[in-house]
Amino acid sequence: MKHVFLFMMSAFCIYSLTQAQNEKYIKAMEQKIAEIKEPMTADAWLANANGFEMIADVEKNQWLPYYYASYGHIMRGYMLSSGKQGDFSSITDPEADKAEALLAKAESLSKDNAEIFILKKMIATLRLSADPMNRWQTQLPLATEAITNAKKLDPENPRITLLEAQDKIFTPEEYGGSKTEGKKLLEDAIKKFETRKPESSIAPSWGLSQAKYFLQQASN
């Protein structure tokens, strides 16, 4: 009986410790995720990405910290490219490289994940936008493959529709772009965002504010 009691006490202590560690992890993640819901500068995106990477260094078996750290570098890359003309790959490639390395760690922990393929698409698009004339043959197929894989895994994901809308809006009409189709996709994305419930408080949920912003811009 004594052995049973000791076993139960040991199991309870382990459970309590695990729960405390999990709550600490969730809280840390929620605090960093709250930051990305507000407009941020390129430097703020870097600080945010570094914060998630610090969490990842502790929670090495969790894919989400690596995912969000990757997302931060992607967004920093887009911020740094704003208004740039010509070949600006020297500015954005370091962010794409860092994002790709972090995302590879996330994927090693979570296979066949639509959210990871969404970021793969964003990385390829970031590389493509830096030097489209010289990179469309390599990066466009990667972007297409990534979004196709994401749609197979989670066809109703609003972030997929958001990226498709952006492609339509920012691609010249002679290459298949269409602001009209882009607006329809944005409206569809917003509906999906408003009805989709995240799996948890730290699951990916970003994109609604971007969809509303791009719809407003496309309607002007």
Beta strands, then each sheet from edge to edge (+ up, - down):
end
